Amino acid sequence: MMKSFIKRIIFYSLVGCLIYLTAWADEKVPVFVSIVPQRFFLEQIGKELVDIQVMVEPGASPHSYEPKPSQMAAVSKALVYFAIGVTFEKAWLKKISASNPRMLVVHTDHEIRKIPMDVRHHNSDQEDQNAVKHEREGLDPHIWLSPPLVMAQARNIMKGLTQADPMHQSIYEANYQAFLKMLAALDVELKDIFAGEQGTQFMVFHPAWGYFAEAYGLKQVPIEIEGKGPKPSRLKGLIDHARERNIKIVFVQPQFSSKSAEQVAKEIGGRVAFVDPLALNWAENLREVASKFKAAVK
Ligand SMILES: [Zn+2]
């Protein structure tokens, strides 16, 4: 009698444990990323094992974003935060990690060599040279727009997920390998698009495409420098330059107003066109951007 009672207790506790374990294994790892394209990267590597929330909401600028109280509450329940080094993190990442001390903060820009914004700036006159000197500390944060640099970010993401959820290490590693293949194929595809177009220049309002330009042998000509619109003398220089190089399109992005872009476009008898550095459908978006840049100078 007693024996079967104990057996029953053992049986039911085992069933209980099993139910508990299954429920736990079904739970997704709650993670946060800073910007929308990182959601795409996390989806590739974490797939159905992660639940992803994005800090900088669509339409907002990662340079100046301020998290909402509801987002601060949500991030306090996350297991991992994947930072990427965008400007708003300078002001907020400490507060974010203080709100959740147990959360793992992964710097996905780890071991990526960033280039100062000013190196690529097109400056023709002395006034610009001086303006640029002031901004020397600024490193270009737009590392998510170059497939070769995303390969390094993917590795950091895979390592972070593995650290937070070691039970699924082999799945994360396999997904990471598949993502690397996709990135390598995209890289080849983009190289093909720009084969024989080395040195092609494209004019943009906000200089988000420096690493992209670098990867494919192009040159970005930005209107805005470090969040500031151009002085009249620089504007004139840009217009002359566009005329010289037969640039007919000025690219803008949805997150910034584009008055000076429109002004330049009008002066050169061209037009303004949209390219979005923060699109969710990251790979497809880069293909589209590539064909727009290619078509911009003809
Ligand atoms: Zn930007």
Residues whose N, C-alpha, C, O or C-beta is under 5 A from the ligand:
A	BS01	ZN	A208
